[in-house]
Amino acid sequence: MRKGVVACSGMVIGLVLLVTAFVGPWYTMNGSGALGMNYDVRLYLTRMETHGEFMGQEISTSLSYSQARENAEQAGVNTESFTVVDTAFYLALFAMFTAIITVIGMLAFVVKKGKQKMMKLLGGVFGLLTCILSLVPALYFMFTGFAQSGSGFWFTQKAMGMTLSGGPGFAWYLMIVVAIIAVISSVAILLKKIDQQELLPQVK
């Protein structure tokens, strides 16, 4: 049963990382230049935060995406990036749901509760779904032109004495890690053979 325990433990770790990624920053941008301007923008799945300094004064704001979208629309700014965030939010939410089911299935398989074959398939199949639902929002963030002002997902631009750079936050990287953990754990549990001795206690 060692393989099952390792797979279940891996998915528990994956679920913790997934929750951390859900509340952490997915994208960050930094700007610095003239007049002592220096600021950081952190984009989460539920809000946008700005921290910085301008002419010796500290600036700190936090807006929900509904507020940010409203301000952007009033300013005539393209709001496509907000659609990207909304989609990633729901995909990540579904990933947490499938991860919970995966842990339940794998745990039931390890402690021999319920039908072993069914629990094994439940943990393995939903683990693969967790992998997909973790990877898709990360790739969606990367390939939908989220940072349209930059030259790519990772970018650095210099203009008029200003330097602007951007790249994924730690939450984005965690989603990649979760996808890897989920696929390894799922394959491990699906390849675990159920021998007859493990089924005997359920027959009695």
Secondary structure, 3 states (H helix, E strand, C coil): CHHHHHHHHHHHHHHHHHHHHHHCCCEEEEEECHHHCEEEEEECCCEEEEEEEECCEEEEEEEEHHHHHHHHHHCCCCCHHHHHHHHHHHHHHHHHHHHHHHHHHHHHHHCCCCCHHHHHHHHHHHHHHHHHHHHHHHHHHHHCCCCCCCCCCCEEEEECCEEEEEEECHHHHHHHHHHHHHHHHHHHHHHCCCCHHHHHHHHC
